[in-house]
């Protein structure tokens, strides 16, 4: 029995080491400084119709909030911060947030989405509406109270002037240091696999929720001598099955050893019988 317990413990330790190695990446660096790409960072507001936004990276004076019902509002950025509200009074659901930096030969756009828990229409119209020349559009967005998660595949559409861009490179960076490149198909759709990189890494969480980390997608396009660069950032969470490999590995090991007990007993009886003869 001691042998069985020792063997199960060894399997459990092996499972833990495997889980720690799975998805290992180089450190993402100091929180808030894990990327050079622009970020639109959100915090809860005083009520369901508002939020606090912090801009990191580009220089911008205004942030535009597009609502699911077609509304559009501008909010002033003071010291890279703004208090934003829903685009249409009393109408919630997903909103599109965007800042723009434009020069004669360069256009930089940074975007994210904000979810207001007020009742509102489906975000389909919001995602179909063109908000800038070069866009990275989630297709679809996570449902209410859901999130992007590591190990999951999600699709994003890259559009230019409202039309899909084929064979367009989409670069992914995560707060935990992972990097990836994805290419759009003929319909301008890139299937992004979120890396399994939460093991042993800190994350933001609250009210008992699973930790989250930031990610940003980036693409660029040149047309008529103008250089367009667009980013989309949001957060993703842990794989819901993370940590189960250790438990299942140990359980599997114990089950295997218990299954072998009858064979071991039969062998012991057979050896004893042969020795008595």
N, C-alpha and C positions, 0 to 999 in steps of 0.2 A: 504493500500500500504506500509506503514511503517513496518507493521508486515511481509510482504513478503520480503522486503529488509533485515530486521533483520534476518529472517530465512535463507535467501540465504547466508548472511555473516557468520552465524553460521556454515552452511554446508561447506563453503569455509575454515573456520578456522579448522574444523574437518578434512577436506581433507589434509590441510597443516600438521597437527599433525601426521596424518597417514603416509604421505609421508616421514616425518622426522624419524618416527619410523621404517619404512620399510627398512630392510637390515642393521639395526644398529649393529655395532660391537665395540669391544674394540679398543681404539686408536692403530694405528700401530707404534707409537713412532716417534722418530726423523727421518726426511727424510734421506734415505740412510742407516739407521740402523734398518730397519724394519724386517730383517731376518738375521739369522746366516749362511744361505746358500750362496754359491758363486754366484756372479752376473757378467755378461758381459754387460756393459752399453755403449750405442752407442750415438754419436752425429754426426751431419752432417760434412762432410769433405769440402775441398775447391772446389770440383767438384762432378759430379754424379758418378765418378768412385772411390771415396775414402770416408773414414769415420774415425772418431776418436773413439777409444775404450778405456774404462777404466775398469780394472779388480778389483773387490772388493771381498776379501775373501781368495782364495787360493794363494799359492806361485807358480808362473809359470814364465818361462823365454820367452816362445814363445806362440803365438796364431796361429792356423792353419785356413786358409780360404779355403773352398771348394766351387768351382763354379758350376753352373748348367750345364756347358758344359764338366765337368770332370776335370777341372784344380784344382791345389792345390798349395797354397803358404804359406810360413812361415814368420811371422813378429815378430820382437823382442819387448818384453815388457820392458820398462825402467820406473822404479818407478810406475809399474802397469798400464802403458799407452802405447798405440801403435797407429801408423797411418797405417791404412790398405787400401788395394786397391782390385779391382776385381781380381779374380783368373786367368781369361783369358782376355787379353787386348781387350778392347772395348765391352766386353760381360757382360751384366747386368742381372737383375732379382734377385731372391732370392739367397743368399749365406749362407752357413753353417759355423758358427764360433765356434771354440772349443779350450779349454785349457785342459791340462792333467797333473795330479800329480800322479806319480806311485812309489810305494814302494814294497818290496818283497811280502807282504800279503795284500796290499791295492791299489786300483786303483780308483782315483777320477777324474771324467770328468764333466766339465761344458760347456754348449753349448747354443747358441742362433742363431737367423737368422738375416741377414742384407739384406735389399732390396735396390738394386741399380736401379735407374730409367733408366739406359741405356737399350736398347733393348736386349733381351736374350731369350733363350729357356724356355720351361715350367720347373718348379722345380721338376717334377715327378722323373726324373732320380736322382736328388740330394737327394730326400727323400728315394728313394729305395736303394741308396748306403750305405753300412755299413761304419761308421766313427769311431766306438769304440765297445768294447765288449758289454756293456750295454747301451742302447739308449732309449731316449724318443723322439718320432718322431711325429710331427703334421700330422694329416691325415684328411683333407688337411690343407694347409696354407691359411690365408686370402688372398683375391684377392688384386690387386694393389689399393692403397688408401683406403683399408678397414682395419678392425682391429677386434681383439677379443673384445667383449662387455659384460658388466654385463647382467645377466639374460639369456645369450645365452648358448647353449650346443655345445661343440666342442670335437672332438675325437682325442685321442693321442694313438699311438701304442708303447708298450714297447717290445723291442727286446733284446735278448741275443745271441751273435754269429750269428746274422742275422735271428734268429728264434723267433716267438712271444712267450711271456711269459704269460701264463694263470694264473688267480687268483693272480696277482701281485698288491701290494698296491702302489698307486700313491698319494703322499701328495701334497696339494696345500696350498701356503701362498700368501697373497696379501699385497700390500703396505698399505692398509687401515685396516689391522688387521684381516682379515677373514682367517679361516683355514678350510680345508676339506680333506677327504680321499675318494679315488675312487679305484675301483678294476677292473682289466682287465677281459674280457671274454675269451672264448676259443681261439679267434683269437688274443689275446693280446691287445685288444682295450679297452680303458677306456673312458667313456663319461663324460667329465668334465663340470659341471655347474658353470659358473662364477657368484659369489655372487653379489647381488644388494647392494653394500656398498659405493656408491659415495655420498649419501645424506649428505650435510653439510661438506664434506671432501675436502681438497685442492687437486689439481692435476696439472700436467704439461700441458701446452698448448701453442700454438703460432699461429700467423696469423689467429686468429678467430676460431681456431679448438677447438673441445671439449676437455676437460681435459683428461689426461691419467694417469694411475697408473701402477706400476710394479707388476708382479706376478712371482712366481717360482714354478716349479714342481720338485719333488724329488722321486727317487726310489732306492732301494738297492737289491743286490743279492749276495749270497755266493756260490762259486763253487770251489771244490778242495782246500779248505782252504784259498781261496782268497776272499776278501771282495770288492765288486764293488759298488760304489755310483755314481749316475749320476743325474745331474740337467739340467733343461731347463728353461730359463727365457725369458720373453718378456713383452709387455705392453698390457693393455686392456683399453677400453674406457667406457664412460657412455652409458647406455641404451638410444637409440634414443627417446624413449617415456617418459623418465624421466621428471617429472614436469607436464605431461599432466593430471595426476590424479586430481590435484588441479583445473585446468581449467574446466575439464569435470565434476568434482564433483559440482562445483559452478553452471555450466550451467545446469546440471541435476536438481539441487535444484530449480533454477529459473523456469525451464520448468515445473517442477511438480507443483509449486505454481501457475503459470499462467494457467495451465490446470485446477486447482481447482477453479479458479475465477468464472466461470459460476455456479458451484454448490453453492458457497458461496452467490452469488447474488440471486439465486433462493430461497435459505433458508431465506435470508433477506426479500425478497418479501413475502414469505409465512408467516413468523412471523409477518410482518407488517399487512398483511391481517387478520390474526387471531386476532391480537390486536384491529383492527378496528371493528371487529364483536363483 
